[in-house]
Amino acid sequence: MQKNTQLFFAAWIVAITAMLGSLFFSEIRHFVPCELCWYQRILMYPLVFILGFAALREDYKIKYLVLMFSVLGFCFSVYHYLEQKLPGFAPVKACVGGVPCNTQYINWGGFITIPFLAGTAFLLITICMLLIRRPNNS
């Protein structure tokens, strides 16, 4: 197995884990996702299929599509985390979705929240994509 394929496969495993984790929190633990959680899901869930396809096809060019999703998702996760952890960072507006985005369903170790977990997954996927190199066409 080539190094690029291994990196696509590793990123795929991270995306699957993130998707299953978010489904566990919402469907098993009954945590209602806020608006920013939905944006992160919208960016993570397609990566499961895109990365799975990339790992099977060994398609180098897909890395740019994945990078677009993962970097944008990471930005949403960082913003969401700041809303949770910094008082006064959240905009003054009424919550539209029923759950305010600064709600912390989990707070493991005083710093690990759901957006932290999502941000970690997006960061790991981004790192995998940045390590992928153009294959030699010799």
Phi, psi and omega per residue, in radians:
M1 nan 2.280 -3.125
Q2 -1.255 2.782 3.141
K3 -1.052 -0.744 3.130
N4 -1.045 -0.741 3.128
T5 -1.107 -0.711 3.111
Q6 -1.099 -0.689 3.131
L7 -1.204 -0.720 3.059
F8 -1.077 -0.734 -3.140
F9 -1.137 -0.749 3.114
A10 -1.083 -0.769 3.112
A11 -1.126 -0.633 3.095
W12 -1.098 -0.740 3.106
I13 -1.097 -0.719 3.098
V14 -1.088 -0.774 -3.130
A15 -1.127 -0.726 3.104
I16 -1.102 -0.774 3.140
T17 -1.073 -0.754 3.127
A18 -1.119 -0.742 3.140
M19 -1.126 -0.816 3.141
L20 -1.146 -0.624 3.079
G21 -1.112 -0.751 3.138
S22 -1.185 -0.645 3.086
L23 -1.192 -0.625 3.064
F24 -1.063 -0.838 -3.114
F25 -1.101 -0.675 -3.083
S26 -1.490 -0.694 -3.028
E27 -1.618 -0.549 -3.116
I28 -1.674 -0.881 -3.128
R29 -1.460 -0.196 3.106
H30 1.080 0.660 3.014
F31 -1.468 2.114 -3.137
V32 -1.359 2.150 -3.134
P33 -1.204 2.454 3.072
C34 -1.496 -3.122 -3.099
E35 -1.071 -0.793 -3.138
L36 -1.190 -0.539 3.060
C37 -1.107 -0.681 3.124
W38 -1.126 -0.711 3.108
Y39 -1.060 -0.719 3.139
Q40 -1.174 -0.663 3.081
R41 -1.118 -0.737 -3.137
I42 -1.040 -0.550 3.135
L43 -1.534 -0.450 -3.105
M44 -1.501 -0.780 -3.010
Y45 -1.023 -0.743 3.101
P46 -1.113 -0.449 -3.139
L47 -1.099 -0.501 3.097
V48 -1.028 -0.784 -3.111
F49 -1.355 -0.737 -3.116
I50 -1.114 -0.799 -3.118
L51 -1.225 -0.625 3.070
G52 -1.082 -0.758 3.094
F53 -1.116 -0.751 -3.125
A54 -1.119 -0.682 3.139
A55 -1.155 -0.660 3.137
L56 -1.274 -0.685 -3.068
R57 -1.571 -0.240 -3.075
E58 0.936 0.820 -3.075
D59 -1.666 1.875 -3.096
Y60 -1.059 -0.653 -3.027
K61 -1.173 -0.385 -3.128
I62 -1.153 -0.362 -3.112
K63 -1.006 -0.571 -3.122
Y64 -1.232 -0.655 3.053
L65 -1.126 -0.789 3.134
V66 -1.096 -0.735 3.110
L67 -1.042 -0.690 3.118
M68 -1.059 -0.813 3.128
F69 -1.139 -0.810 -3.017
S70 -1.248 -0.680 3.123
V71 -1.194 -0.744 3.100
L72 -1.117 -0.742 3.091
G73 -1.093 -0.688 3.100
F74 -1.092 -0.713 3.116
C75 -1.097 -0.754 3.073
F76 -1.070 -0.717 -3.128
S77 -1.133 -0.740 3.131
V78 -1.124 -0.788 3.118
Y79 -1.060 -0.775 3.130
H80 -1.099 -0.742 3.125
Y81 -1.098 -0.727 3.102
L82 -1.110 -0.649 3.076
E83 -1.080 -0.633 -3.124
Q84 -1.328 -0.669 -2.947
K85 -1.737 -0.379 -3.125
L86 -1.879 1.989 3.124
P87 -1.076 2.408 3.124
G88 1.458 -0.078 -3.141
F89 -1.348 -0.573 -3.119
A90 -1.169 2.448 3.112
P91 -1.154 2.628 3.114
V92 -1.469 1.745 3.113
K93 -2.746 2.737 3.097
A94 -1.273 2.510 3.129
C95 -1.309 2.244 -3.078
V96 -1.559 -0.680 -3.013
G97 -1.511 0.013 3.135
G98 1.705 -0.512 3.127
V99 -2.070 2.131 3.099
P100 -1.158 2.582 -3.088
C101 -1.244 -0.224 3.108
N102 -1.597 0.106 3.072
T103 -1.192 2.313 3.123
Q104 -1.975 1.695 3.115
Y105 -1.176 -0.668 3.067
I106 -2.171 2.678 3.083
N107 -2.673 1.165 -3.081
W108 -1.284 2.257 3.109
G109 1.166 0.197 3.122
G110 1.448 -0.025 -3.129
F111 -2.514 -0.276 -3.097
I112 -1.578 1.904 3.094
T113 -2.061 3.090 -3.135
I114 -1.060 -0.785 3.077
P115 -1.101 -0.527 3.075
F116 -1.118 -0.773 3.116
L117 -1.107 -0.764 3.124
A118 -1.118 -0.747 3.126
G119 -1.082 -0.678 3.092
T120 -1.098 -0.746 3.122
A121 -1.114 -0.805 3.115
F122 -1.081 -0.686 3.132
L123 -1.139 -0.762 3.122
L124 -1.087 -0.722 3.109
I125 -1.120 -0.746 3.117
T126 -1.059 -0.780 3.132
I127 -1.070 -0.771 3.102
C128 -1.022 -0.753 -3.128
M129 -1.168 -0.645 3.131
L130 -1.216 -0.413 3.117
L131 -1.444 -0.259 -3.139
I132 -1.268 2.275 -3.111
R133 -1.977 2.700 3.097
R134 -1.077 2.283 -3.140
P135 -1.234 2.625 3.072
N136 -1.356 2.242 3.118
N137 -1.738 0.914 -3.103
S138 -1.484 nan nan
